[in-house]
Amino acid sequence: MQSPAEDSTTHAPTRDCDVLVIGGGPAGSTASTFLARRGWRVAMLEKDAHPRFHIGESLLPMNLPILERMGALDKVAAIGVRKSGADFPADGGGYNVFRFERALDARCDHAFQVRRSDFDRVLFEHAAGEGVDARQQLRVVSVEPLACGGSLVSAIGPDGPCSWRARYVVDASGRDAFLGGKRRIKRRNTRHQSAALFSHFEGVERREGVDAGNVSIYRHAHGWIWMIPLPDGVTSVGAVCYPDYMKTRRGDSEGFLMRTLRTVPEVAQRMAAATRCADVHATGNYAYECTEMAGKGWVLVGDAYCFVDPMFSSGVFLGMHGAEQAAGMVDAALREPAREAALQQALRRHIDAGTDEFKWFIYRFTSPAMRHLFANPRNVLQVEDAVVAMLAGDVFDNPRVRRRLRVFRALYAVTSLAMLPRALRNGLRRRRQSRVDFSGETLQAEES
């Protein structure tokens, strides 16, 4: 790293690097680690200080090969709860477990549930150990192109402003979507609008035996609920809700969350002895995407490019997979600049194709047909094994999985036609209930 120089405009110290990564979460640390291992000078700027609270605690089995290639798998295993599968309610009571060991062409038979405060800190520190100039409490405020090529990235922190001249910028700023906002390319996903309320609880009843680390997914009348076992007896519990239902909220967020959870009898039973041990958090405008992924000298990775409803715990995996692939693209583009546009186009096709596999299921998950298929799984033509592979994250490079997921789509279409009258009745009922609370009292919608 060259010695700092003075920026003539801001009088702030200006440093040089090959790649500047905005954001020190999983995607930023992953991209930084792989680029540093390829010999590039990498600076990573995180606006907060680790550890900090974050949602998205459930990893997928396909995270594990990435962590192994990073050299961080043992560190993550030491802070995680082993996750053998995901479970969903079964018709007639109980639940069905989709165990990862049954995935078509299974590569890993488990994943981990992690506190994101610990997980993000571990990966950030690991990146620093790999030679990344990893800095905290530095908020990027601008990225400006330089006449000589590259970008001037300006940031501000406790000691005032500072800046970097970077040949390439990787935006891993998460839901801040820094470049997406600055370039006005961030768009709401109109096919899936929702919001979420969530917190951490002690004393939540867990599954028995090997299923104790499962992520549990439930449907409620206006969305869905997650339960994620974390270390030290803590469980992450949250409710994703449709906008019309969120407008009925009155009083405090905790009361609204608890009332929503109690509408599902098994969730209420598992939380009968639970006590909250963290603040209740809320987030809206859940799903969005950017109309561009990359341009000359910059690329978006993870949530900075696209955020989908985390129904199948895909968020961290998509971020880390995209970051690893983007690191390969940036490495090649820096070595052969003439290939940059083609490399970026190939990266976007790859990321969009895999993400679309998750989106297809997410858009339909609360439908009666999908409820029926998940509650009554059948492994016809290895379709169930392919669905488990999707839940494990194997949606990018396995043609056998993707072909069988097309068979599942056909089964879904046939089931949907058979259940169409029921679907129409459920839609009408949901709209009527969206303005009624749990005691039957009509609520007044809040202003949007």
TORMI-746071 format. One line per 8 residues: number of its first residue (from 0); for each residue x, y, z of C-alpha. Coordinates in nm, 4 decimals, m for minus. Example, Ala and Ser with C-alpha at 12.3 -4.5 7.8 and 13.67 -1.06 7.14 Angstrom:
<pts>
0	1.2300,m0.4500,0.7800 ~ 1.3670,m0.1060,0.7140;
</pts>
This chain:
<pts>
0	0.0000,0.0000,0.0000 ~ 0.1377,0.3367,m0.0964 ~ 0.1755,0.6105,0.1564 ~ m0.1293,0.8366,0.1950 ~ m0.1430,1.1439,m0.0258 ~ m0.3437,1.4601,0.0171 ~ m0.6695,1.5113,m0.1739 ~ m0.6571,1.8713,m0.2997;
8	m1.0337,1.9169,m0.2622 ~ m1.1045,1.7703,0.0807 ~ m0.7549,1.7895,0.2345 ~ m0.8211,1.4314,0.3444 ~ m0.5619,1.1557,0.3218 ~ m0.5955,0.9678,m0.0067 ~ m0.4686,0.6121,m0.0386 ~ m0.4318,0.3840,m0.3368;
16	m0.5677,0.0325,m0.3761 ~ m0.6608,m0.2045,m0.6540 ~ m1.0083,m0.2849,m0.5216 ~ m1.2254,m0.0906,m0.2785 ~ m1.5051,m0.2950,m0.1200 ~ m1.7984,m0.1046,0.0309 ~ m1.9402,m0.2990,0.3243 ~ m1.7922,m0.5442,0.5722;
24	m2.0716,m0.8024,0.5895 ~ m2.0519,m1.1602,0.4550 ~ m2.0491,m1.0546,0.0877 ~ m1.7882,m0.7841,0.1416 ~ m1.5592,m1.0064,0.3481 ~ m1.5932,m1.2900,0.0966 ~ m1.5085,m1.0743,m0.2046 ~ m1.2215,m0.9100,m0.0157;
32	m1.0709,m1.2398,0.0961 ~ m1.0717,m1.3971,m0.2500 ~ m0.9302,m1.0840,m0.4153 ~ m0.6550,m1.0493,m0.1552 ~ m0.5651,m1.4135,m0.2082 ~ m0.5198,m1.3363,m0.5772 ~ m0.2588,m1.0769,m0.4879 ~ m0.4574,m0.7545,m0.5187;
40	m0.4411,m0.4649,m0.2732 ~ m0.7880,m0.4579,m0.1207 ~ m0.9470,m0.2040,0.1135 ~ m1.2802,m0.2888,0.2788 ~ m1.4819,m0.0151,0.4506 ~ m1.7577,m0.0998,0.6995 ~ m1.9781,0.1837,0.8252 ~ m2.0533,0.0197,1.1633;
48	m1.8360,m0.1496,1.4236 ~ m1.8375,m0.5260,1.4688 ~ m2.0127,m0.6948,1.6358 ~ m2.3500,m0.5483,1.5335 ~ m2.6986,m0.6949,1.5167 ~ m2.8156,m0.8243,1.1824 ~ m3.0874,m1.0567,1.0616 ~ m3.0251,m1.3498,0.8270;
56	m2.8854,m1.6105,1.0656 ~ m2.9482,m1.9297,0.8694 ~ m2.6770,m2.0601,0.6348 ~ m2.7211,m2.3186,0.3594 ~ m2.5081,m2.6288,0.2987 ~ m2.3656,m2.4646,m0.0140 ~ m2.2178,m2.1944,0.2105 ~ m1.9775,m2.4507,0.3503;
64	m1.7640,m2.5067,0.0364 ~ m1.7275,m2.1292,0.0044 ~ m1.6169,m2.0992,0.3664 ~ m1.3733,m2.3863,0.3140 ~ m1.2207,m2.2167,0.0089 ~ m1.1887,m1.8996,0.2152 ~ m1.0150,m2.0920,0.4927 ~ m1.2816,m1.9875,0.7455;
72	m1.4974,m2.3019,0.7812 ~ m1.3561,m2.4130,1.1175 ~ m1.4010,m2.0642,1.2610 ~ m1.7675,m2.0577,1.1594 ~ m1.8327,m2.4123,1.2813 ~ m1.7075,m2.3046,1.6248 ~ m1.9804,m2.0379,1.6583 ~ m2.2694,m2.2182,1.4899;
80	m2.5543,m2.4583,1.5635 ~ m2.5578,m2.7577,1.3304 ~ m2.8535,m2.7429,1.0902 ~ m2.9508,m3.0748,0.9328 ~ m3.2539,m2.9551,0.7426 ~ m3.5615,m2.7366,0.7192 ~ m3.9081,m2.8341,0.8378 ~ m4.2555,m2.7347,0.7246;
88	m4.6004,m2.8191,0.8656 ~ m4.7556,m3.1474,0.7520 ~ m5.1215,m3.2089,0.6807 ~ m5.2880,m3.3664,0.9828 ~ m5.0379,m3.2199,1.2315 ~ m4.6669,m3.2551,1.2911 ~ m4.4073,m3.1517,1.0380 ~ m4.2075,m3.2762,0.7412;
96	m3.8301,m3.2439,0.7503 ~ m3.6403,m3.1836,0.4288 ~ m3.2994,m3.3170,0.5379 ~ m3.0031,m3.1930,0.3397 ~ m2.8472,m3.5392,0.3265 ~ m3.1281,m3.6333,0.0840 ~ m3.0507,m3.3590,m0.1669 ~ m2.9997,m3.4684,m0.5249;
104	m2.6208,m3.4977,m0.5747 ~ m2.5744,m3.3803,m0.2145 ~ m2.2405,m3.2094,m0.1540 ~ m2.2917,m3.1231,0.2140 ~ m2.5337,m3.2836,0.4587 ~ m2.5643,m2.9888,0.6962 ~ m2.5256,m2.6168,0.7423 ~ m2.5072,m2.3853,1.0451;
112	m2.7314,m2.1386,1.2229 ~ m2.5248,m1.8417,1.3421 ~ m2.5608,m1.5175,1.5284 ~ m2.4881,m1.2682,1.2571 ~ m2.3045,m1.0416,1.5006 ~ m2.0513,m1.3220,1.5549 ~ m2.0530,m1.4543,1.1987 ~ m1.9925,m1.1151,1.0369;
120	m1.7173,m1.0335,1.2869 ~ m1.5419,m1.3660,1.2241 ~ m1.5432,m1.3178,0.8461 ~ m1.4337,m0.9536,0.8742 ~ m1.1400,m1.0481,1.0967 ~ m1.0574,m1.3409,0.8690 ~ m1.0375,m1.1065,0.5705 ~ m0.8012,m0.8796,0.7639;
128	m0.5866,m1.1848,0.8399 ~ m0.5687,m1.2566,0.4664 ~ m0.4131,m0.9156,0.4001 ~ m0.7220,m0.7002,0.3452 ~ m0.7016,m0.3416,0.4720 ~ m1.0253,m0.3890,0.6681 ~ m1.1565,m0.0753,0.8377 ~ m1.4626,m0.0130,1.0530;
136	m1.6722,0.2947,1.1268 ~ m1.5982,0.4417,0.7860 ~ m1.9100,0.5357,0.5907 ~ m1.8661,0.5775,0.2158 ~ m2.0270,0.9006,0.0980 ~ m1.9310,0.9188,m0.2692 ~ m1.7775,0.7264,m0.5575 ~ m1.6564,0.9481,m0.8413;
144	m1.4904,0.8372,m1.1696 ~ m1.1357,0.9596,m1.2285 ~ m1.0179,1.0916,m1.5640 ~ m0.7203,0.8573,m1.5533 ~ m0.9408,0.5552,m1.4851 ~ m1.0745,0.3999,m1.1685 ~ m1.2690,0.5813,m0.8981 ~ m1.2163,0.8170,m0.6083;
152	m1.4021,0.6742,m0.3082 ~ m1.4622,0.9194,m0.0248 ~ m1.5595,0.8143,0.3261 ~ m1.6028,0.9727,0.6664 ~ m1.5326,0.8306,1.0098 ~ m1.4523,0.9313,1.3681 ~ m1.1263,1.0934,1.2571 ~ m1.2863,1.2868,0.9730;
160	m1.2882,1.2358,0.5954 ~ m1.0559,1.0142,0.3964 ~ m1.0467,0.8705,0.0456 ~ m0.9078,0.5977,m0.1775 ~ m0.8118,0.5843,m0.5431 ~ m0.9329,0.2425,m0.6544 ~ m0.9034,0.0634,m0.9861 ~ m1.2258,m0.1247,m0.9109;
168	m1.5183,m0.0784,m0.6704 ~ m1.7189,m0.3695,m0.5312 ~ m2.0445,m0.2577,m0.3693 ~ m2.1319,m0.5031,m0.0923 ~ m2.3238,m0.2460,0.1114 ~ m2.6194,m0.4771,0.1691 ~ m2.9669,m0.3306,0.1834 ~ m2.8146,0.0191,0.1835;
176	m2.7544,m0.0526,m0.1876 ~ m2.5149,0.2430,m0.1984 ~ m2.4385,0.2537,m0.5703 ~ m2.7891,0.1403,m0.6592 ~ m2.9261,0.4448,m0.4815 ~ m2.6648,0.6864,m0.6134 ~ m2.7106,0.5653,m0.9705 ~ m3.0914,0.5477,m0.9310;
184	m3.1088,0.1895,m1.0542 ~ m3.2726,0.0341,m0.7461 ~ m3.6331,m0.0773,m0.8024 ~ m3.8954,m0.2372,m0.5814 ~ m3.9858,m0.5927,m0.6677 ~ m4.3541,m0.5437,m0.7420 ~ m4.4198,m0.9187,m0.7432 ~ m4.3349,m0.9634,m0.3781;
192	m4.3921,m0.6739,m0.1403 ~ m4.3751,m0.7480,0.2319 ~ m4.2294,m0.6363,0.5624 ~ m4.0973,m0.8192,0.8666 ~ m4.0939,m0.7999,1.2464 ~ m3.8424,m1.0109,1.4366 ~ m3.6453,m1.0556,1.7567 ~ m3.4491,m1.3079,1.9652;
200	m3.6060,m1.5187,2.2389 ~ m3.4895,m1.7575,2.5110 ~ m3.6900,m2.0621,2.6108 ~ m3.8394,m2.1465,2.2702 ~ m3.9143,m2.5178,2.2392 ~ m3.6823,m2.6901,1.9939 ~ m3.7169,m3.0037,1.7869 ~ m3.5785,m3.3254,1.9294;
208	m3.2551,m3.5040,1.8445 ~ m3.0944,m3.4395,1.5083 ~ m3.3726,m3.1934,1.4203 ~ m3.2909,m2.9583,1.7108 ~ m3.1073,m2.7205,1.4769 ~ m3.3700,m2.7144,1.2020 ~ m3.5058,m2.3907,1.0677 ~ m3.8857,m2.4117,1.0987;
216	m4.1125,m2.2331,0.8533 ~ m4.4834,m2.1729,0.9178 ~ m4.7533,m1.9927,0.7247 ~ m4.9929,m1.7494,0.8865 ~ m5.2958,m1.5927,0.7232 ~ m5.0995,m1.2905,0.6015 ~ m4.7488,m1.4220,0.5356 ~ m4.5053,m1.6610,0.6990;
224	m4.3029,m1.7159,1.0202 ~ m3.9470,m1.8348,1.0831 ~ m3.7894,m1.9984,1.3881 ~ m3.4095,m2.0313,1.3783 ~ m3.2201,m2.1969,1.6674 ~ m2.9049,m2.0046,1.7636 ~ m2.6248,m2.0761,2.0132 ~ m2.6763,m2.0496,2.3906;
232	m3.0448,m2.1412,2.3835 ~ m3.1487,m1.8336,2.1832 ~ m3.3961,m1.8571,1.8929 ~ m3.4544,m1.6015,1.6198 ~ m3.8274,m1.5648,1.5559 ~ m3.9840,m1.3404,1.2954 ~ m4.2991,m1.2825,1.0965 ~ m4.3009,m1.1677,0.7349;
240	m4.6295,m0.9935,0.6553 ~ m4.8093,m0.8577,0.3514 ~ m4.8477,m0.4777,0.3341 ~ m5.2263,m0.4756,0.3803 ~ m5.1880,m0.6662,0.7054 ~ m4.9050,m0.4434,0.8295 ~ m5.1339,m0.1428,0.7865 ~ m5.3584,m0.2854,1.0602;
248	m5.0777,m0.2577,1.3143 ~ m5.1522,m0.0506,1.6216 ~ m4.9679,m0.0217,1.9489 ~ m4.6090,m0.1335,1.9835 ~ m4.4232,m0.3642,1.7460 ~ m4.3729,m0.6331,2.0098 ~ m4.7465,m0.6644,2.0706 ~ m4.8175,m0.6889,1.6994;
256	m4.5447,m0.9521,1.6539 ~ m4.6664,m1.1638,1.9446 ~ m5.0293,m1.1473,1.8311 ~ m4.9241,m1.2602,1.4851 ~ m4.7209,m1.5500,1.6233 ~ m5.0112,m1.6658,1.8387 ~ m5.2327,m1.7100,1.5319 ~ m5.0381,m2.0295,1.4531;
264	m5.1105,m2.2865,1.7288 ~ m4.7817,m2.4781,1.7034 ~ m4.5792,m2.1551,1.7111 ~ m4.7751,m2.0430,2.0179 ~ m4.7066,m2.3781,2.1838 ~ m4.3339,m2.3660,2.1138 ~ m4.3172,m2.0103,2.2531 ~ m4.5305,m2.0699,2.5645;
272	m4.2273,m2.0364,2.7967 ~ m4.0286,m1.7917,2.5798 ~ m3.8935,m1.4553,2.6905 ~ m3.7616,m1.1871,2.4593 ~ m3.3888,m1.1147,2.4972 ~ m3.3345,m0.8555,2.2217 ~ m3.5102,m0.5551,2.0744 ~ m3.7934,m0.6042,1.8267;
280	m3.6789,m0.4963,1.4819 ~ m3.8911,m0.4039,1.1828 ~ m3.8044,m0.3706,0.8184 ~ m4.0138,m0.2841,0.5151 ~ m3.9914,m0.2744,0.1348 ~ m3.8524,m0.6225,0.1638 ~ m3.7856,m0.7207,m0.1961 ~ m3.6008,m0.5102,m0.4540;
288	m3.3478,m0.5383,m0.7334 ~ m3.1201,m0.3147,m0.9361 ~ m3.1614,m0.2761,m1.3101 ~ m2.7833,m0.2988,m1.3583 ~ m2.5307,m0.5234,m1.1868 ~ m2.2058,m0.3749,m1.3123 ~ m2.0409,m0.1089,m1.5244 ~ m1.6947,0.0143,m1.6059;
296	m1.4892,m0.0336,m1.2916 ~ m1.7719,m0.1343,m1.0561 ~ m1.9928,m0.4296,m0.9606 ~ m2.2774,m0.4928,m0.7163 ~ m2.2827,m0.8090,m0.5053 ~ m2.5305,m0.9669,m0.2639 ~ m2.8100,m0.7492,m0.1292 ~ m2.6556,m0.4421,m0.2927;
304	m2.7773,m0.5905,m0.6220 ~ m3.0892,m0.7834,m0.5290 ~ m3.2805,m0.8753,m0.2136 ~ m3.5389,m1.1539,m0.2171 ~ m3.7651,m1.2654,0.0646 ~ m3.5459,m1.4904,0.2864 ~ m3.8108,m1.7632,0.3027 ~ m3.5605,m2.0387,0.2251;
312	m3.2643,m1.8811,0.4091 ~ m3.1017,m1.7951,0.0783 ~ m2.9746,m1.4449,0.1597 ~ m2.6275,m1.5102,0.3041 ~ m2.5569,m1.7853,0.0543 ~ m2.6581,m1.5724,m0.2445 ~ m2.4438,m1.2894,m0.1121 ~ m2.1360,m1.5038,m0.0565;
320	m2.1727,m1.7000,m0.3808 ~ m2.2180,m1.3793,m0.5777 ~ m1.9198,m1.2236,m0.4000 ~ m1.6920,m1.5165,m0.4836 ~ m1.8023,m1.5110,m0.8477 ~ m1.7623,m1.1327,m0.8626 ~ m1.4112,m1.1615,m0.7192 ~ m1.3211,m1.3931,m1.0071;
328	m1.4709,m1.1471,m1.2552 ~ m1.2849,m0.8486,m1.1054 ~ m0.9581,m1.0428,m1.1029 ~ m0.9970,m1.1289,m1.4722 ~ m1.1093,m0.7756,m1.5653 ~ m0.8093,m0.6165,m1.3946 ~ m0.5755,m0.8507,m1.5801 ~ m0.7537,m0.8203,m1.9168;
336	m0.9520,m0.4930,m1.9257 ~ m1.0735,m0.5538,m2.2820 ~ m1.2825,m0.8482,m2.1550 ~ m1.4562,m0.6551,m1.8767 ~ m1.7972,m0.6079,m2.0425 ~ m1.8222,m0.9728,m2.1495 ~ m1.7150,m1.0918,m1.8045 ~ m1.9767,m0.8729,m1.6375;
344	m2.2522,m0.9970,m1.8667 ~ m2.1637,m1.3588,m1.7948 ~ m2.1638,m1.2892,m1.4213 ~ m2.5100,m1.1328,m1.4325 ~ m2.6552,m1.4224,m1.6346 ~ m2.5131,m1.6675,m1.3817 ~ m2.6399,m1.4828,m1.0725 ~ m2.9835,m1.4095,m1.2175;
352	m3.0375,m1.7707,m1.3235 ~ m2.9713,m1.9106,m0.9764 ~ m3.1599,m1.6366,m0.7936 ~ m3.4617,m1.6931,m1.0176 ~ m3.4860,m2.0520,m0.8941 ~ m3.5433,m1.9222,m0.5402 ~ m3.7773,m1.6464,m0.6597 ~ m4.0054,m1.8934,m0.8371;
360	m4.0697,m2.0821,m0.5119 ~ m4.0921,m1.7678,m0.2986 ~ m4.3544,m1.6023,m0.5178 ~ m4.5776,m1.9098,m0.4841 ~ m4.4986,m2.0374,m0.1362 ~ m4.8161,m1.9150,0.0349 ~ m5.0443,m2.0514,m0.2383 ~ m5.2705,m2.3493,m0.1586;
368	m5.0938,m2.5602,m0.4230 ~ m4.7483,m2.5030,m0.2743 ~ m4.8840,m2.5592,0.0765 ~ m5.0221,m2.8943,m0.0375 ~ m4.7038,m3.0041,m0.2124 ~ m4.4781,m2.9180,0.0834 ~ m4.7204,m3.0759,0.3321 ~ m4.7464,m3.3956,0.1266;
376	m4.4033,m3.4464,m0.0367 ~ m4.3585,m3.7198,m0.2979 ~ m4.0271,m3.8130,m0.4536 ~ m4.1595,m3.8825,m0.8040 ~ m3.8702,m3.8749,m1.0531 ~ m3.6469,m3.7471,m0.7678 ~ m3.8428,m3.4226,m0.7606 ~ m3.8388,m3.4056,m0.3797;
384	m3.4620,m3.4634,m0.3799 ~ m3.4278,m3.1702,m0.6228 ~ m3.6381,m2.9468,m0.3969 ~ m3.4080,m3.0375,m0.1068 ~ m3.1107,m2.9490,m0.3282 ~ m3.2730,m2.6098,m0.3921 ~ m3.3192,m2.5629,m0.0167 ~ m2.9498,m2.6497,0.0211;
392	m2.8544,m2.3806,m0.2323 ~ m2.7501,m2.6046,m0.5236 ~ m2.9202,m2.3986,m0.7947 ~ m2.6308,m2.2596,m0.9984 ~ m2.4201,m2.5349,m1.1521 ~ m2.6208,m2.8576,m1.1335 ~ m2.8239,m2.9293,m1.4506 ~ m2.9804,m3.2422,m1.2963;
400	m3.1295,m3.0375,m1.0145 ~ m3.2615,m2.7701,m1.2469 ~ m3.4216,m3.0223,m1.4840 ~ m3.6108,m3.1853,m1.1972 ~ m3.7175,m2.8487,m1.0622 ~ m3.8882,m2.7984,m1.4003 ~ m4.0779,m3.1207,m1.3336 ~ m4.1822,m2.9773,m0.9971;
408	m4.3121,m2.6670,m1.1740 ~ m4.5285,m2.8897,m1.3928 ~ m4.6637,m3.0680,m1.0839 ~ m4.7344,m2.7309,m0.9293 ~ m4.9279,m2.6184,m1.2383 ~ m5.1450,m2.9320,m1.2343 ~ m5.2071,m2.8977,m0.8596 ~ m5.2920,m2.5282,m0.8968;
416	m5.5569,m2.5993,m1.1582 ~ m5.7159,m2.8600,m0.9352 ~ m5.7165,m2.6219,m0.6382 ~ m5.8133,m2.3005,m0.8210 ~ m6.1556,m2.2582,m0.6549 ~ m5.9971,m2.2925,m0.3117 ~ m5.7249,m2.0414,m0.4007 ~ m5.9842,m1.7836,m0.5023;
424	m6.1759,m1.8321,m0.1769 ~ m5.8562,m1.7982,0.0289 ~ m5.7616,m1.4760,m0.1487 ~ m6.0969,m1.3193,m0.0778 ~ m6.0841,m1.4308,0.2852 ~ m5.7352,m1.2887,0.3341 ~ m5.8432,m0.9475,0.2054 ~ m6.1436,m0.9471,0.4390;
432	m5.9352,m1.0498,0.7389 ~ m5.6615,m0.7948,0.6766 ~ m5.8685,m0.5302,0.8556 ~ m5.9781,m0.7456,1.1475 ~ m5.7737,m0.8096,1.4588 ~ m5.7636,m1.1322,1.6527 ~ m6.0556,m1.0457,1.8811 ~ m6.2805,m0.9699,1.5813;
440	m6.2598,m0.5943,1.6271 ~ m6.2342,m0.3822,1.3115 ~ m5.9110,m0.1864,1.2865 ~ m5.8412,0.1419,1.1153 ~ m5.5608,0.1222,0.8613 ~ m5.2627,0.3413,0.9300 ~ m5.1431,0.5858,0.6709 ~ m4.9062,0.4226,0.4225;
</pts>
